[in-house]
Amino acid sequence: MRPLRGGGWIVGPQPGRAGVIYTLVVFGAVVLDQLTKLWILRTFELYESREIIPGLFNLVYVTNTGAAFSILADVDSPWRHYFFLGIGLLATIGLTIYYYRLRAAHRAYAVALGLVVGGALGNLIDRLRLGSVVDFLDFHLAGRHWPAFNVADSAICVGAVLFLIISFVTEQKDSKE
């Protein structure tokens, strides 16, 4: 609720508040991602691994010139780098526009899409600065390793799952009304 100038109250979402949340989530995801990567770059040698939870989790410093799970990393073309820069930039712009269209539907979209955009920006910054993405989270079980990833990748995945949940709940609610 917020007051009107002449008295009374308006009930409902406050304009701009979701935009502030979106901006803070994007900024927070980028800062956390870049700080963790900076720490890895300063304290690890390339390919160095440190066991954190035996049999489950290591910190490891690796780089990825491809997309998720190193897709296209083995393609030897100078265009690969520009392709991923373009995809990251288009995703950031497109999802931000999409967010501004959805923000009235549910405030939680600010968090979901903010995480995805923040993650995309975090990896985009790596590609611009370093030419590849720094990955360091290494989960494994019974000798099988999940591909290493980073905070930006985590933000993208959590944001995407949250987006799907919000969409499903909103659709279910709309169909009942």
N, C-alpha and C positions, 0 to 999 in steps of 0.2 A: 504494500500500500504506500502511496505517496500523496502528499497534500496538494490540493489545487490552490491557485492564487486567491480566489474569491471564497475559499472555504470548501469543505467537503474532502473526500478522498477518492483516489482512483485505485481500483483493485486490479492487479494483473502484473505482467512482466514490465519491468522498467526499461525503457528504451536505452540502449547503450551499455547496460550492465552486462549483458551476454557478450558484447564486443570487448569489454574490458577483460572478462574471464577468458575469452578466446585468445586475446593478445598475451595475457599472463601465462596461459598454458603453453602457447607457442614459445614464448621467451624462456620459460622455465625448462622446457624440454631441450631447447637448443643449448642453454647454459649448462645444464647437467650433463648433456652429451659431450660438449666440448671440454668441460672440466675433467671428466673421466678420461677422455682420450688424451688430453694434455698430460695427465698423471701417468698414463701408460707410456706415452712417448718419452717422458723424462726419466722413468724408473725401470723400463724394460728395454732389452735389446731385441731387435727383430727376431721373431720365432722363439723367444724365450718363453718358458712356461713355468708357472708356480702353482703347485697343488694347494688348493684352499680347503676343499672337502674331499678327502680320499675316496676314490672310486666314483665321484659324482661331478665335481666342479673344479676347474682350473682357471686361472687368469693366464692368457697367452697373448702375445703381441703378433698379430698377423695383419696383412693388408689385403684388400679385395679391390681389384680393378673392374670387376663385373658388377652384376646386380645381386639380388638375394641368392644365397647358396652358390655364389660365384658364377651365375649364369652369364655367358658371353665373356668371361674372364680370359678364355684361351683364344679369343678372336684377336688376331694381330693386325689391328687397323687403327690409325690415328683418329678415325671418326668415332670409334667406340667411346672415347672420352667425351667428345662433344655430344654424342647421342645421350649419354647418361646425364650430362649437365642440362641438356634441353629437356629431358624427361623430368628431372627434379624441379626445374624452374616451371615447366608447364603444370606439374602436379601441384606445386605451391600456389600458383595463381588460380588454377581451376578450382581447387578445393576451397580456397578463400572465398571466391565468388559463390560457390555452392553453399558455403556456410552462411553467407549473408542472405541467401535466399531461404535457408532453412531455419534461421535463428528464431523466428517467431513460433515455429512449430514446437520446439522443446529446447529449453536452455541447456540441457545436457549435451546437445550437439556441439556447443562451444568447447567442451572438454574433449569429446571424441575427435572432432576434426582438428582441434588445436594440437592434440597429440600427434596425429598423422602429419600435419604440416610441419610441426616442430621437428619431428623425426626426419622428414624429407629435407628440411633445411640443414639439419645437423650433418647429414651425409653429403649434401651439396657443398657445404663449407669445406669438408674434407677433400672432395674432388677438386675444388678450386685451389685450395692451399697446397695439397699434397699429391694430387693426381690419382689418388686411390682413397678408399675408405679404411679407417682403422677399426679392426674388430678385436675383441679381447675376452669376451665371455664364452667359455668353453665348457659345455655340459656333456657328460659322457656316462655311460652305464655299460658294464660288462664288456669293456674294450671298444665299444661303439661310440663315436663322437658325433654330436649334432654339429653342423657347421657353426664356426665361431660367429658371434654377432656382437652388437654394441647397444648402448642406451637408445640411440636413434631408432634402430631396428625394433627394439622392444616397444618404444613409444608408438611406432607405426602399427605394430600388431595389436597392442592393447587398444589403441584408438579405433582400429578397424572393427575389432570385436565389440567394443562399446557402441560404435555406430550401428552395427547390425542389431544388437540388443535393443537399443533405443528405437530403431525403425520398426522392429517387430512389435514391441510394446505399444508404440504409438499407433501402428496399424491395427492392432487388436482392439485398442481403446476406441479408435475411430469407427471400427466396424460394429461395435456394440452400441454406439450412440446413434 
